[in-house]
Amino acid sequence: MSFGRFLKILRIQNNLNQKELGKIINFSQSQISNLENDKSDISLTCFINILSVFKISLAEYERFCLKNHRG
């Protein structure tokens, strides 16, 4: 599963729209859209920050991706 798909699922599960999530992580709505649609890459620092904001460990992210991997 791509990070963009994961981010969209996470955002929806937390009842946030793209603009609200952008405010939390200091991104614009269009940057969130680009991430969710895999149109831009994310830095490691930003990736870790997003996981931290949602209190998700790297191990939890990995388990989620493996569980939702579509081959």
C-alpha positions, 0 to 999 in steps of 0.5 A: 500500500502506498503512503498516500493511500494510508494517509487518506485512510488515516485522515478519514478515520480521524474525521478530518478533511484535507484542509484540516489535516494540512493545518495540523501538519503544516501542509496546504490542502493541495499538498495533502491531495498530492500526497494522497494521490501519490503525485508527490514524495514525502520526506522521512522527517515529514513521514515520521511527523505524520505518524507521531501526530496520529500516535502511530509507531513505525511497526504499526504502520508496517503491520497496516501496510502488510495487512492491506497489501494488494498484490 
